[in-house]
Amino acid sequence: MPTNLTPTNLLGPEPTLLPEEPDVLQLIADADFEASDVAMAHPTSSLAWALLADEAFAEGKTLESYAFARVGYHRGLDALRRSGWKGHGPVPWSHEPNRGVLRALFALQRAADAIGEEDEVERLATFLNDSDPTAAAKIEAGE
């Protein structure tokens, strides 16, 4: 009989929950906010870079969107690793601070698709789905 009675998660790693970014959210709450101002004030925020990527994409600036999303993606990887993420496992959309990195992943996938980067599109779709299978639909729905 085992002597270690500590419960074990047999389904995989625990979800990664990023810390809140109250200063970023406060800037975004202002109706007149500029995404570039948010990114300059908080350059480590994936959400700030995802907002810039969305803005550029909406303006037809695909390469700029790709570049902004790429920064957001890398800032997100840094934040995930600082929060104990080991390269896989859930990053739930339901935890609002995770939404910046998920939005950056989505924006990077969208821009990669627009420039024909097929391998990256597939890799990012898998990453986003593995993080939270509901995230892409929620982002597309504007949640």
TADA-V167850 format. One record per backbone hydrogen bond with DSSP energy under -0.5 kcal/mol. CO is the residue of the C=O (numbers start at 1). NH is the residue of the N-H. If there is no record, write none. Layout:
BEGIN
CO,NH / CO,NH
END
This chain:
BEGIN
3,5 / 8,10 / 9,12 / 15,17 / 16,18 / 21,25 / 22,26 / 23,27 / 24,28 / 25,29 / 26,30 / 27,30 / 30,33 / 34,37 / 34,38 / 35,39 / 36,40 / 37,41 / 38,42 / 42,45 / 44,46 / 45,49 / 46,50 / 47,51 / 48,52 / 49,53 / 50,54 / 51,55 / 52,56 / 53,57 / 54,58 / 55,59 / 56,61 / 57,60 / 60,62 / 61,65 / 62,66 / 63,67 / 64,68 / 65,69 / 66,70 / 67,71 / 68,72 / 69,73 / 70,74 / 71,75 / 72,76 / 73,77 / 74,78 / 75,79 / 76,80 / 77,81 / 78,82 / 79,83 / 80,85 / 81,84 / 88,86 / 90,16 / 92,95 / 94,96 / 95,98 / 96,99 / 98,102 / 99,103 / 100,104 / 101,105 / 102,106 / 103,107 / 104,108 / 105,109 / 106,110 / 107,111 / 108,112 / 109,113 / 110,114 / 111,115 / 112,117 / 113,116 / 116,118 / 117,121 / 118,122 / 119,123 / 120,124 / 121,125 / 122,126 / 123,127 / 124,128 / 125,129 / 126,130 / 127,131 / 128,132 / 131,91 / 132,135 / 134,138 / 135,139 / 136,140 / 137,141 / 138,143 / 139,142
END
